[in-house]
Amino acid sequence: MKLCVWALGDDGVWAMKHSIDLRKLFDGRWDYRAEIKYNVIGIHPDCNIVYFVQGEDHTLISYAMDRGEICVIRDLSCANYPPYLPYVPLFSVSLPS
């Protein structure tokens, strides 16, 4: 299973910017023979960081694509948070007046 990040270029063509095998990304963090459960909840486009919640304990994790670094931010399993809504920024051209 892979995590792939695509970007829409100025020419209107989609291009894959990054791809990583999730088994390598989470090596040693869970039994990857079981089903991989994660939800992407945000992307920082300027820093090339993907934020997602992983596993049944709802661990909030960031992955810096350029550096290949993963950082566990917080275990959200004991917190009473509402469902997560993915955030993807929309950059659009201003409409003429």
C-alpha positions as CSV (number, residue, x, y, z in Angstrom):
1,M,0.0,0.0,0.0
2,K,1.4,3.4,-1.0
3,L,0.7,7.0,0.0
4,C,0.9,9.2,-3.1
5,V,0.7,12.9,-3.2
6,W,-0.4,14.5,-6.5
7,A,-0.4,18.2,-7.5
8,L,-2.2,20.0,-10.2
9,G,0.2,22.1,-12.2
10,D,-0.4,25.5,-13.8
11,D,-0.8,23.7,-17.1
12,G,-3.8,21.7,-15.8
13,V,-1.9,18.4,-15.7
14,W,-1.7,16.3,-12.5
15,A,1.9,15.3,-11.5
16,M,2.9,12.9,-8.7
17,K,5.1,14.8,-6.3
18,H,5.8,12.0,-3.7
19,S,5.2,8.3,-3.1
20,I,6.1,6.1,-0.2
21,D,5.3,2.5,0.8
22,L,3.4,2.8,4.0
23,R,5.0,-0.4,5.4
24,K,8.4,1.4,5.2
25,L,6.9,4.6,6.7
26,F,5.5,2.8,9.7
27,D,8.1,0.1,10.1
28,G,8.0,-1.2,13.7
29,R,5.0,0.9,14.7
30,W,2.4,-1.8,14.0
31,D,1.9,-5.2,12.5
32,Y,1.7,-4.2,8.9
33,R,0.4,-7.7,8.0
34,A,-2.9,-6.4,9.4
35,E,-5.0,-3.9,7.6
36,I,-3.4,-0.4,7.5
37,K,-5.8,2.1,8.9
38,Y,-5.1,5.8,8.4
39,N,-6.9,9.0,7.4
40,V,-5.1,12.0,5.8
41,I,-6.4,15.1,7.6
42,G,-4.3,17.8,6.2
43,I,-1.4,18.9,4.0
44,H,1.0,21.8,4.6
45,P,1.8,22.6,0.9
46,D,4.7,25.0,1.6
47,C,6.6,22.6,3.9
48,N,5.5,19.4,2.1
49,I,4.1,17.8,5.3
50,V,1.2,15.4,5.4
51,Y,-0.8,15.1,8.6
52,F,-2.8,12.0,9.3
53,V,-4.4,10.0,12.0
54,Q,-3.3,6.4,12.2
55,G,-4.6,3.2,13.9
56,E,-7.3,2.4,16.4
57,D,-5.7,4.7,19.0
58,H,-6.0,7.7,16.6
59,T,-2.4,8.8,16.7
60,L,-1.9,12.2,15.1
61,I,1.3,11.9,12.9
62,S,3.1,14.3,10.6
63,Y,5.3,13.1,7.7
64,A,7.8,15.5,6.2
65,M,8.0,14.2,2.6
66,D,11.3,16.1,1.7
67,R,13.2,14.8,4.7
68,G,11.4,11.4,5.0
69,E,10.8,12.0,8.7
70,I,7.8,10.9,10.7
71,C,6.8,12.6,13.9
72,V,4.2,11.4,16.4
73,I,2.4,14.5,17.6
74,R,-0.2,13.1,19.9
75,D,-2.3,10.1,20.8
76,L,-5.9,11.2,20.4
77,S,-7.6,8.0,21.7
78,C,-8.3,9.3,25.1
79,A,-9.5,12.7,24.0
80,N,-13.1,13.3,23.2
81,Y,-12.6,15.0,19.8
82,P,-15.2,15.1,17.0
83,P,-14.6,13.3,13.7
84,Y,-11.7,14.6,11.7
85,L,-12.4,16.6,8.5
86,P,-9.6,16.6,6.0
87,Y,-8.3,20.0,5.1
88,V,-6.9,20.6,1.7
89,P,-6.1,24.3,0.8
90,L,-7.7,25.7,-2.3
91,F,-5.6,28.2,-4.2
92,S,-7.6,29.9,-6.9
93,V,-7.2,32.8,-9.1
94,S,-9.1,35.9,-8.1
95,L,-12.1,36.6,-10.3
96,P,-12.1,39.8,-12.3
97,S,-14.2,42.6,-10.9
